[in-house]
């Protein structure tokens, strides 16, 4: 059984490094994918081709996708190697919906603002990496990751057509960070129910669970794996 890990915005497989270590300690193969996120000529079809190249020659794959990676994952989950799809704090797409359309269609801005207000934070504040993403990530992990520089994310993936026509016929699980400030847990639960008809599982932690809670996330993935193998 192999875990193939699709990152979110920026497309860097380095995001998964702590989870890779945890899975390998459990005796599992884990392969993080680098997506061509900085390429203005690359969008969802090219992202999917990149993941399919990693899947080639493999069997028994658990496909894991973070955030924006949930737009790529269903495009490749019909591959015969894929046994299970796990989406972590995902942008859950409808067929044909682009990542650029997703924000308004889901009411994301309103949900994020309402959660900020409930926590006593400024509901009108812009997105801040420290506040919205790294608030629960250990300082040394944050420093190490940011030292490499911010990963570019081209606009192409947000505006070019999404070739998804139906959700793949593969078992799908959703993991939600209970303390996610960018995609609040209530917002994610609503989308998972409306768009996939599933109830997500929750873990303590924010949007970057693979950095803040890698051991708990690895345990959750292993529990899912045991259900399909």
C-alpha positions as a Python dict, from the first residue, in 0.01 Angstrom:
ca = {
    (1, 'X'): (0, 0, 0),
    (2, 'X'): (137, 340, -104),
    (3, 'X'): (27, 687, -2),
    (4, 'X'): (45, 940, -285),
    (5, 'X'): (23, 1294, -145),
    (6, 'X'): (-110, 1589, -349),
    (7, 'X'): (-30, 1935, -206),
    (8, 'X'): (-246, 2246, -209),
    (9, 'X'): (-169, 2593, -345),
    (10, 'X'): (195, 2635, -440),
    (11, 'X'): (215, 2269, -536),
    (12, 'X'): (518, 2181, -322),
    (13, 'X'): (550, 1822, -208),
    (14, 'X'): (773, 1950, 75),
    (15, 'X'): (454, 2043, 260),
    (16, 'X'): (410, 1672, 340),
    (17, 'X'): (758, 1604, 482),
    (18, 'X'): (651, 1545, 843),
    (19, 'X'): (363, 1320, 740),
    (20, 'X'): (594, 1125, 509),
    (21, 'X'): (822, 1060, 807),
    (22, 'X'): (530, 944, 1021),
    (23, 'X'): (398, 709, 753),
    (24, 'X'): (740, 562, 686),
    (25, 'X'): (784, 499, 1058),
    (26, 'X'): (468, 292, 1029),
    (27, 'X'): (625, 91, 747),
    (28, 'X'): (436, 260, 463),
    (29, 'X'): (558, 402, 136),
    (30, 'X'): (466, 770, 101),
    (31, 'X'): (526, 968, -218),
    (32, 'X'): (473, 1347, -214),
    (33, 'X'): (394, 1503, -552),
    (34, 'X'): (534, 1832, -681),
    (35, 'X'): (277, 2002, -903),
    (36, 'X'): (366, 2255, -1178),
    (37, 'X'): (191, 2529, -983),
    (38, 'X'): (421, 2808, -1096),
    (39, 'X'): (366, 2736, -1466),
    (40, 'X'): (112, 2968, -1629),
    (41, 'X'): (64, 2707, -1902),
    (42, 'X'): (-37, 2441, -1649),
    (43, 'X'): (-384, 2397, -1500),
    (44, 'X'): (-592, 2105, -1374),
    (45, 'X'): (-529, 1872, -1673),
    (46, 'X'): (-153, 1917, -1636),
    (47, 'X'): (-172, 1875, -1259),
    (48, 'X'): (-365, 1551, -1313),
    (49, 'X'): (-107, 1429, -1567),
    (50, 'X'): (167, 1489, -1310),
    (51, 'X'): (-11, 1277, -1051),
    (52, 'X'): (-93, 1003, -1304),
    (53, 'X'): (277, 976, -1383),
    (54, 'X'): (340, 901, -1014),
    (55, 'X'): (60, 641, -1010),
    (56, 'X'): (199, 456, -1311),
    (57, 'X'): (315, 106, -1221),
    (58, 'X'): (176, 124, -868),
    (59, 'X'): (-109, -64, -704),
    (60, 'X'): (-301, -28, -380),
    (61, 'X'): (-274, 352, -360),
    (62, 'X'): (-431, 577, -98),
    (63, 'X'): (-457, 917, -267),
    (64, 'X'): (-440, 1207, -20),
    (65, 'X'): (-504, 1568, -121),
    (66, 'X'): (-474, 1892, 74),
    (67, 'X'): (-693, 2201, 19),
    (68, 'X'): (-667, 2306, -352),
    (69, 'X'): (-534, 1956, -423),
    (70, 'X'): (-893, 1833, -391),
    (71, 'X'): (-955, 1973, -741),
    (72, 'X'): (-682, 1751, -885),
    (73, 'X'): (-750, 1435, -687),
    (74, 'X'): (-1090, 1337, -837),
    (75, 'X'): (-944, 1375, -1187),
    (76, 'X'): (-704, 1087, -1119),
    (77, 'X'): (-893, 881, -861),
    (78, 'X'): (-1042, 666, -1138),
    (79, 'X'): (-693, 522, -1195),
    (80, 'X'): (-703, 144, -1126),
    (81, 'X'): (-426, 179, -867),
    (82, 'X'): (-636, 404, -641),
    (83, 'X'): (-820, 222, -364),
    (84, 'X'): (-913, 518, -144),
    (85, 'X'): (-934, 897, -171),
    (86, 'X'): (-873, 1112, 138),
    (87, 'X'): (-929, 1488, 126),
    (88, 'X'): (-776, 1704, 399),
    (89, 'X'): (-929, 2050, 464),
    (90, 'X'): (-1036, 2036, 100),
    (91, 'X'): (-1177, 2270, -158),
    (92, 'X'): (-1451, 2026, -259),
    (93, 'X'): (-1542, 2086, -624),
    (94, 'X'): (-1863, 2030, -809),
    (95, 'X'): (-1827, 1883, -1160),
    (96, 'X'): (-1715, 2155, -1400),
    (97, 'X'): (-1660, 2415, -1128),
    (98, 'X'): (-1327, 2596, -1145),
    (99, 'X'): (-1123, 2681, -836),
    (100, 'X'): (-1186, 3047, -917),
    (101, 'X'): (-1563, 2995, -908),
    (102, 'X'): (-1549, 2791, -589),
    (103, 'X'): (-1505, 3081, -346),
    (104, 'X'): (-1828, 3264, -426),
    (105, 'X'): (-2025, 2945, -494),
    (106, 'X'): (-1951, 2810, -147),
    (107, 'X'): (-1988, 3132, 53),
    (108, 'X'): (-1632, 3101, 176),
    (109, 'X'): (-1571, 3470, 254),
    (110, 'X'): (-1881, 3492, 470),
    (111, 'X'): (-1795, 3172, 656),
    (112, 'X'): (-1437, 3281, 721),
    (113, 'X'): (-1549, 3625, 843),
    (114, 'X'): (-1814, 3480, 1073),
    (115, 'X'): (-1563, 3241, 1229),
    (116, 'X'): (-1312, 3522, 1280),
    (117, 'X'): (-1577, 3735, 1451),
    (118, 'X'): (-1679, 3445, 1676),
    (119, 'X'): (-1316, 3414, 1785),
    (120, 'X'): (-1280, 3785, 1852),
    (121, 'X'): (-1062, 3846, 1545),
    (122, 'X'): (-1119, 4114, 1282),
    (123, 'X'): (-1371, 3965, 1036),
    (124, 'X'): (-1262, 4209, 766),
    (125, 'X'): (-891, 4134, 786),
    (126, 'X'): (-715, 4007, 477),
    (127, 'X'): (-552, 3667, 458),
    (128, 'X'): (-242, 3649, 677),
    (129, 'X'): (-15, 3343, 661),
    (130, 'X'): (68, 3356, 1031),
    (131, 'X'): (-291, 3408, 1146),
    (132, 'X'): (-482, 3192, 899),
    (133, 'X'): (-240, 2909, 827),
    (134, 'X'): (55, 2878, 1066),
    (135, 'X'): (-112, 2973, 1396),
    (136, 'X'): (-84, 2618, 1533),
    (137, 'X'): (228, 2499, 1349),
    (138, 'X'): (542, 2473, 1567),
    (139, 'X'): (773, 2771, 1522),
    (140, 'X'): (1067, 2562, 1407),
    (141, 'X'): (855, 2393, 1141),
    (142, 'X'): (719, 2726, 1019),
    (143, 'X'): (1067, 2878, 1005),
    (144, 'X'): (1209, 2584, 813),
    (145, 'X'): (930, 2580, 558),
    (146, 'X'): (921, 2955, 500),
    (147, 'X'): (1299, 2972, 469),
    (148, 'X'): (1263, 2802, 132),
    (149, 'X'): (1055, 3098, 11),
    (150, 'X'): (690, 3123, -80),
    (151, 'X'): (595, 2883, -356),
    (152, 'X'): (444, 3052, -664),
    (153, 'X'): (90, 2966, -766),
    (154, 'X'): (-13, 3068, -1115),
    (155, 'X'): (-363, 3194, -1186),
    (156, 'X'): (-416, 2940, -1464),
    (157, 'X'): (-557, 2669, -1239),
    (158, 'X'): (-824, 2907, -1107),
    (159, 'X'): (-961, 3019, -1443),
    (160, 'X'): (-916, 2737, -1691),
    (161, 'X'): (-1190, 2474, -1732),
    (162, 'X'): (-1227, 2190, -1486),
    (163, 'X'): (-1267, 1863, -1681),
    (164, 'X'): (-1435, 1684, -1388),
    (165, 'X'): (-1775, 1551, -1504),
    (166, 'X'): (-1867, 1322, -1214),
    (167, 'X'): (-1721, 1222, -882),
    (168, 'X'): (-1509, 906, -920),
    (169, 'X'): (-1648, 577, -796),
    (170, 'X'): (-1392, 531, -520),
    (171, 'X'): (-1436, 540, -141),
    (172, 'X'): (-1385, 897, -26),
    (173, 'X'): (-1307, 1030, 322),
    (174, 'X'): (-1281, 1390, 439),
    (175, 'X'): (-1063, 1511, 726),
    (176, 'X'): (-1132, 1852, 879),
    (177, 'X'): (-912, 2058, 1109),
    (178, 'X'): (-1132, 2155, 1402),
    (179, 'X'): (-937, 2482, 1441),
    (180, 'X'): (-903, 2570, 1073),
    (181, 'X'): (-933, 2948, 1042),
    (182, 'X'): (-923, 2957, 662),
    (183, 'X'): (-1185, 2687, 598),
    (184, 'X'): (-1383, 2679, 924),
    (185, 'X'): (-1494, 2334, 1036),
    (186, 'X'): (-1869, 2414, 1016),
    (187, 'X'): (-1821, 2539, 662),
    (188, 'X'): (-1634, 2222, 566),
    (189, 'X'): (-1896, 1997, 726),
    (190, 'X'): (-2168, 2171, 524),
    (191, 'X'): (-1982, 2131, 196),
    (192, 'X'): (-1895, 1767, 261),
    (193, 'X'): (-2261, 1692, 323),
    (194, 'X'): (-2395, 1895, 31),
    (195, 'X'): (-2136, 1796, -227),
    (196, 'X'): (-2032, 1443, -131),
    (197, 'X'): (-2300, 1325, 109),
    (198, 'X'): (-2036, 1235, 368),
    (199, 'X'): (-1973, 1336, 729),
    (200, 'X'): (-1609, 1440, 773),
    (201, 'X'): (-1385, 1328, 1055),
    (202, 'X'): (-1225, 1598, 1268),
    (203, 'X'): (-877, 1633, 1410),
    (204, 'X'): (-750, 1907, 1641),
    (205, 'X'): (-554, 2157, 1439),
    (206, 'X'): (-579, 2419, 1168),
    (207, 'X'): (-554, 2426, 791),
    (208, 'X'): (-205, 2272, 773),
    (209, 'X'): (-270, 1946, 958),
    (210, 'X'): (25, 1768, 799),
    (211, 'X'): (252, 2023, 967),
    (212, 'X'): (72, 2075, 1299),
    (213, 'X'): (-58, 1722, 1365),
    (214, 'X'): (139, 1480, 1145),
    (215, 'X'): (119, 1187, 1387),
    (216, 'X'): (-258, 1220, 1435),
    (217, 'X'): (-311, 1256, 1062),
    (218, 'X'): (-95, 949, 994),
    (219, 'X'): (-299, 751, 1248),
    (220, 'X'): (-621, 860, 1079),
    (221, 'X'): (-492, 763, 736),
    (222, 'X'): (-383, 424, 864),
    (223, 'X'): (-728, 368, 1013),
    (224, 'X'): (-887, 448, 678),
    (225, 'X'): (-639, 220, 499),
    (226, 'X'): (-728, -70, 724),
    (227, 'X'): (-1092, -34, 619),
    (228, 'X'): (-1022, -90, 249),
    (229, 'X'): (-734, -339, 261),
}
